[in-house]
């Protein structure tokens, strides 16, 4: 089954419940009501003035401030070009078109955001998925299969997709080795927590492309913007592609860009880090009671992947989750929907921005239930 088919199957089971017993999705991408209410009291931003004219670029007056806050040095800024989009999906599509036009076979380093493979499929870009490093990505990463492959470009997702785990120095060194070998590298850092960007280590290099969307990490979708950062050598090329595949910016994107460089963004970021880390500590306490369930100790962000010792067949895990929805009122998205090979080890994502009670009760219910389906648990 495709990821879409799995999601629709589980969504159908959830909607079959009565209105009084609607399920709580522990994997949901939106934040809980408690986080939203408290962040709303902190969040301050300018009002939008002109909503009539087309807008394609962020104001020149704030571009350097954005670059510096994303971790680029002043020297990097003058060697780079940033291209603004209304959302990171447009950034992904634009880079996929560039890969297609250059006829570059691409290595997707799994786990990656789901749209990457779909875009490359639709644009007829030849690719290979490197998924042998998961679930213990940082410990298992080896640059040799990438260097020795026939791929000319490599797509990395940082933090590791749906885990909030960032690359260790071994992986960063491997990325630099690829660049030194003349390979193209795309670093999708759309969900990166500000301050953790790889730009601070790798800077601007000719065949290195970055994707950012700094409000996504805060769970703020309404004023988010995205930016592709490349070497200035590719200004005309990416600008043309942006016009075709990204279109004009909405004014909320400029609002988001101005908010990003403000002190209020930093205040929101501090609250965000406090909220998810409090829930993360509670998750650790809960997992201590389940010998077969584990979470990475290196998380920094609001998504966490819960790994169970054992695997569940495709039909069995769909059956198990549908039964979980019906009997317990909780829904989880299996790791296969986030780029993980659950034939090796079953896993599911949780959102640490959910209400604390929902997360506590839900995780306990899920682990009590799913433990019965795990082989060799």
Phi, psi and omega per residue, in radians:
X1 nan 2.535 3.068
X2 -1.349 2.867 3.096
X3 -1.029 -0.685 3.135
X4 -1.113 -0.749 -3.141
X5 -1.125 -0.677 3.090
X6 -1.103 -0.818 -3.129
X7 -1.065 -0.753 -3.124
X8 -1.167 -0.650 3.120
X9 -1.102 -0.776 -3.139
X10 -1.261 -0.633 3.108
X11 -1.131 -0.675 3.102
X12 -1.084 -0.743 3.126
X13 -1.133 -0.651 -3.140
X14 -1.191 -0.730 -3.116
X15 -1.242 -0.308 3.133
X16 -1.268 -0.274 3.098
X17 -1.258 2.757 3.092
X18 -1.219 2.824 -3.128
X19 -1.081 -0.523 -3.117
X20 -1.317 -0.316 -3.067
X21 -2.182 0.673 3.136
X22 -1.094 2.474 -3.067
X23 -1.299 2.718 3.032
X24 -1.800 2.169 -3.104
X25 -1.621 1.869 -3.128
X26 -1.251 -0.275 -3.136
X27 -1.710 0.063 -2.964
X28 -1.052 2.588 -3.110
X29 -1.440 -0.376 3.112
X30 -1.506 2.697 -3.120
X31 -1.369 2.865 3.071
X32 -1.367 2.894 -3.073
X33 -1.126 -0.577 -3.122
X34 -1.157 -0.798 3.124
X35 -1.095 -0.795 -3.115
X36 -1.052 -0.786 -3.084
X37 -1.112 -0.753 -3.107
X38 -1.263 -0.681 3.118
X39 -1.190 -0.594 3.128
X40 -1.048 -0.599 3.117
X41 -1.227 -0.414 -3.123
X42 -1.587 -0.656 -2.976
X43 -1.136 2.215 3.085
X44 -2.390 2.315 3.108
X45 -2.662 2.835 -3.099
X46 -1.237 2.716 3.048
X47 -1.442 2.712 3.119
X48 -1.428 2.301 -3.092
X49 -1.647 -1.134 -3.055
X50 -1.714 2.031 -3.124
X51 -2.016 0.273 -3.004
X52 -1.810 -0.736 -3.001
X53 -1.509 2.695 3.004
X54 -1.101 2.527 3.118
X55 -2.387 2.239 -3.084
X56 -2.050 -0.354 -3.049
X57 -2.297 2.652 2.983
X58 -1.321 2.643 -3.122
X59 -0.992 2.413 3.130
X60 -1.007 -0.526 -3.045
X61 -1.163 -0.308 -3.096
X62 -1.998 -0.061 -3.052
X63 -1.097 -0.741 -3.121
X64 -1.170 -0.666 3.119
X65 -1.117 -0.678 3.096
X66 -1.122 -0.816 -3.128
X67 -1.051 -0.784 -3.138
X68 -1.116 -0.680 -3.119
X69 -1.246 -0.435 3.070
X70 -1.414 -0.050 3.034
X71 1.820 0.041 3.132
X72 -1.472 2.410 3.102
X73 -1.272 2.955 3.095
X74 -1.088 -0.668 3.088
X75 -1.110 -0.743 3.095
X76 -1.053 -0.718 -3.097
X77 -0.986 -0.754 -3.096
X78 -1.316 -0.241 3.075
X79 -1.738 0.015 -3.011
X80 -2.074 3.020 2.986
X81 -2.477 2.358 3.093
X82 -1.898 2.391 -3.110
X83 -2.114 2.059 -3.029
X84 -1.543 2.440 3.085
X85 -2.319 2.805 -3.140
X86 -1.322 -0.375 3.085
X87 -2.785 2.810 -3.032
X88 -1.199 -0.424 3.084
X89 -1.042 -0.689 3.092
X90 -1.128 -0.623 3.103
X91 -1.141 -0.751 3.133
X92 -1.080 -0.796 3.141
X93 -1.063 -0.783 -3.103
X94 -1.067 -0.778 3.119
X95 -1.190 -0.640 3.093
X96 -1.072 -0.683 3.091
X97 -1.126 -0.718 3.112
X98 -1.064 -0.739 3.095
X99 -1.099 -0.689 3.134
X100 -1.124 -0.787 -3.106
X101 -1.186 -0.498 3.101
X102 -1.528 -0.115 3.139
X103 0.982 0.836 -3.105
X104 -1.714 2.043 2.999
X105 -1.143 2.300 -2.961
X106 -2.041 2.349 3.019
X107 -1.646 2.059 3.072
X108 -1.615 2.053 -3.123
X109 -1.531 1.849 -3.081
X110 -1.384 2.607 0.034
X111 -1.434 2.492 -3.135
X112 -2.256 2.798 3.100
X113 -1.034 2.440 -2.914
X114 -1.074 -0.491 -3.060
X115 -1.250 -0.355 -3.078
X116 -1.064 -0.937 -3.099
X117 -1.129 -0.669 3.120
X118 -1.093 -0.778 3.134
X119 -1.092 -0.782 -3.134
X120 -1.148 -0.638 3.046
X121 -1.051 -0.901 -3.055
X122 -1.139 -0.530 -3.110
X123 -1.667 0.153 3.077
X124 1.046 0.629 3.054
X125 -1.512 2.182 3.093
X126 -1.226 2.373 -3.124
X127 -2.626 2.867 3.030
X128 -2.316 2.352 3.118
X129 -1.653 2.123 3.069
X130 -1.668 1.757 -3.082
X131 -2.067 0.234 -3.077
X132 -1.380 -0.110 -3.075
X133 -1.571 -0.267 -3.072
X134 -1.617 2.668 0.221
X135 -1.505 -0.375 -3.109
X136 -1.574 1.266 -2.929
X137 -1.017 -0.976 -3.070
X138 -1.066 -0.657 -3.123
X139 -1.282 -0.560 -3.032
X140 -1.682 -0.161 -3.011
X141 -1.109 2.309 3.113
X142 -2.401 2.155 -3.079
X143 -1.293 -0.329 -3.030
X144 -0.975 -0.837 -3.138
X145 -1.060 -0.527 3.137
X146 -1.299 -0.862 -3.126
X147 -1.056 -0.669 -3.071
X148 -1.497 -0.036 3.135
X149 -1.443 3.033 3.094
X150 -1.645 0.241 3.111
X151 -1.337 2.485 -3.140
X152 -1.879 -0.206 3.105
X153 -2.428 2.666 -3.094
X154 -2.395 2.341 -3.068
X155 -1.945 1.973 3.119
X156 -1.897 2.570 3.075
X157 -2.057 2.100 -3.132
X158 -2.279 2.189 0.031
X159 -1.163 2.862 3.131
X160 -0.920 2.257 -2.914
X161 -0.859 2.192 3.050
X162 1.147 0.311 -3.120
X163 -2.112 -0.370 -3.038
X164 1.066 0.426 3.079
X165 -1.805 2.290 -3.101
X166 -1.726 2.766 -3.085
X167 -1.145 2.460 3.011
X168 -1.456 3.121 -3.039
X169 -1.130 -0.546 3.115
X170 -1.062 -0.748 3.133
X171 -1.203 -0.742 3.130
X172 -1.070 -0.743 3.083
X173 -1.072 -0.653 3.109
X174 -1.128 -0.706 3.099
X175 -1.067 -0.758 3.114
X176 -1.122 -0.623 3.102
X177 -1.106 -0.683 3.076
X178 -1.087 -0.776 3.133
X179 -1.119 -0.717 3.119
X180 -1.120 -0.471 3.130
X181 -1.483 0.066 3.097
X182 1.506 0.234 3.125
X183 -1.466 2.708 2.994
X184 -1.474 2.511 3.086
X185 -2.323 2.248 3.018
X186 -1.892 2.180 3.091
X187 -1.918 1.804 3.094
X188 -1.465 1.750 3.134
X189 -1.960 0.561 -3.079
X190 -1.045 -0.573 -3.102
X191 -1.804 0.302 -3.128
X192 -1.263 2.356 3.037
X193 -1.278 2.283 -3.098
X194 -0.980 2.267 -3.065
X195 1.892 -0.265 -3.105
X196 -1.893 0.186 -3.029
X197 -1.176 2.500 3.086
X198 -1.264 -0.233 3.063
X199 -0.998 -0.525 -3.102
X200 -1.214 -0.339 3.138
X201 -1.853 -0.759 -2.991
X202 -1.683 -0.380 3.082
X203 1.034 -2.721 3.136
X204 -1.665 2.165 3.051
X205 -2.341 2.685 -2.919
X206 -0.993 -0.757 -3.043
X207 -1.857 0.490 -3.140
X208 -1.974 2.208 3.122
X209 -2.112 2.394 3.108
X210 -2.004 2.602 2.971
X211 -2.155 2.261 3.103
X212 -2.278 2.660 3.017
X213 -2.740 1.371 -2.858
X214 -1.137 -0.273 3.097
X215 -1.481 -0.281 -3.134
X216 -1.069 -0.681 -3.129
X217 -1.128 -0.488 3.137
X218 -1.467 -0.068 -3.076
X219 1.290 0.392 3.124
X220 -1.842 1.910 -3.066
X221 -1.728 -0.411 -2.977
X222 -1.317 -0.423 3.133
X223 -2.147 0.446 -3.125
X224 -1.334 2.733 2.993
X225 -2.441 2.842 3.085
X226 -2.210 2.720 3.093
X227 -2.526 2.355 2.949
X228 -1.681 2.270 3.087
X229 -2.025 2.189 -3.135
X230 -2.362 3.064 2.963
X231 -1.136 2.528 -3.083
X232 -1.097 -0.286 3.115
X233 -1.018 -0.457 -3.038
X234 -1.826 0.359 -3.087
X235 -0.992 -0.921 -3.069
X236 -1.125 -0.740 -3.106
X237 -1.089 -0.916 -3.087
X238 -1.223 -0.583 3.112
X239 -1.087 -0.687 3.110
X240 -1.170 -0.770 3.135
X241 -1.145 -0.662 3.112
X242 -1.057 -0.725 3.139
X243 -1.079 -0.655 -3.076
X244 -1.433 -0.682 -2.965
X245 -1.975 -0.218 3.100
X246 -1.875 -0.551 -3.141
X247 1.238 -2.886 -3.118
X248 -1.348 2.849 3.083
X249 -1.524 2.543 2.921
X250 -1.456 2.802 -3.044
X251 -1.246 -0.350 3.065
X252 -1.171 -0.438 3.103
X253 -1.186 -0.736 3.073
X254 -1.152 -0.688 3.090
X255 -1.018 -0.784 3.119
X256 -1.110 -0.689 3.131
X257 -1.115 -0.732 3.111
X258 -1.170 -0.650 3.116
X259 -1.169 -0.651 -3.109
X260 -1.003 -0.669 -3.080
X261 -1.556 0.073 -3.134
X262 -1.561 2.851 3.068
X263 -1.196 -0.442 -3.136
X264 -1.146 -0.594 3.059
X265 -1.023 -0.738 3.138
X266 -1.117 -0.648 3.089
X267 -1.136 -0.730 3.091
X268 -1.117 -0.690 -3.133
X269 -1.123 -0.699 3.120
X270 -1.101 -0.745 3.112
X271 -1.152 -0.743 3.097
X272 -0.955 -0.869 -3.123
X273 -1.106 -0.623 3.104
X274 -1.164 -0.742 -3.056
X275 -1.172 -0.932 -3.080
X276 -1.161 -0.628 -3.107
X277 -1.193 -0.582 3.063
X278 -1.115 -0.771 3.099
X279 -1.167 -0.601 3.138
X280 -1.122 -0.712 3.093
X281 -1.087 -0.678 3.120
X282 -1.177 -0.652 3.089
X283 -1.055 -0.762 3.101
X284 -1.027 -0.730 3.135
X285 -1.097 -0.713 3.137
X286 -1.165 -0.795 -3.093
X287 -1.127 -0.398 3.116
X288 -1.081 -0.326 -3.138
X289 -1.615 0.008 -3.092
X290 -2.239 1.870 -3.047
X291 -1.159 -0.360 -3.038
X292 -1.712 0.033 -3.063
X293 -2.066 2.425 -3.062
X294 -2.500 2.689 3.034
X295 -2.407 2.625 -3.124
X296 -1.124 2.444 3.071
X297 -1.413 -0.054 -3.012
X298 -1.850 0.406 -3.072
X299 -1.271 2.437 2.993
X300 -2.506 1.471 -3.097
X301 2.667 -3.119 -2.915
X302 -1.655 -0.087 3.022
X303 -1.775 2.441 3.067
X304 -2.408 2.470 3.094
X305 -1.785 2.168 3.092
X306 -1.652 2.114 -3.128
X307 -1.802 2.370 3.099
X308 -1.934 2.521 -3.137
X309 -1.321 1.732 -3.130
X310 2.313 3.134 -3.110
X311 -2.330 2.861 3.103
X312 -2.345 2.341 3.097
X313 -1.106 2.752 -3.070
X314 -0.961 -0.879 -3.124
X315 -1.138 -0.645 -3.118
X316 -1.181 -0.728 -3.093
X317 -1.256 -0.564 3.067
X318 -1.180 -0.748 3.079
X319 -1.056 -0.787 -3.098
X320 -1.103 -0.770 -3.102
X321 -1.225 -0.665 3.101
X322 -1.111 -0.671 3.107
X323 -1.222 -0.630 3.063
X324 -1.049 -0.767 3.118
X325 -1.052 -0.821 -3.058
X326 -1.214 -0.734 -3.022
X327 -1.562 -0.577 -3.041
X328 -1.971 -0.317 3.125
X329 1.394 0.379 3.121
X330 -2.204 2.536 -3.095
X331 -2.173 2.418 3.033
X332 -2.288 2.619 3.024
X333 -1.747 2.121 -3.139
X334 -1.152 2.707 -3.066
X335 -1.048 -0.384 3.121
X336 -1.040 -0.481 3.126
X337 -1.321 -0.157 -3.112
X338 -2.080 0.267 3.044
X339 1.686 0.178 -3.135
X340 -1.707 2.520 3.104
X341 -1.549 1.685 -3.056
X342 -1.435 0.044 2.994
X343 -1.271 -0.326 3.084
X344 -1.561 -0.743 -3.092
X345 -2.800 2.208 -3.126
X346 -1.271 2.450 3.113
X347 -2.640 2.794 3.075
X348 -2.589 2.708 -3.072
X349 -1.638 2.543 2.962
X350 -2.195 2.688 3.137
X351 -1.873 2.031 -3.074
X352 -1.409 0.106 3.028
X353 -1.756 0.108 3.068
X354 -1.275 2.856 3.056
X355 -1.015 2.431 -3.050
X356 -0.989 -0.780 -3.115
X357 -1.127 -0.749 3.107
X358 -1.042 -0.753 -3.103
X359 -1.181 -0.773 -3.131
X360 -1.099 -0.991 -3.094
X361 -1.112 -0.693 -3.110
X362 -1.155 -0.800 -3.100
X363 -1.125 -0.713 3.103
X364 -1.084 -0.780 3.138
X365 -1.102 -0.751 -3.115
X366 -1.132 -0.806 -3.106
X367 -1.181 -0.686 3.070
X368 -1.032 -0.694 -3.049
X369 -1.416 -0.875 -3.027
X370 -1.224 -0.399 3.106
X371 -1.005 -0.488 -3.136
X372 -1.273 -0.318 -3.076
X373 -1.750 -0.143 -3.074
X374 -1.405 2.217 3.073
X375 -1.268 2.337 3.120
X376 1.134 0.419 -3.134
X377 -1.210 nan nan
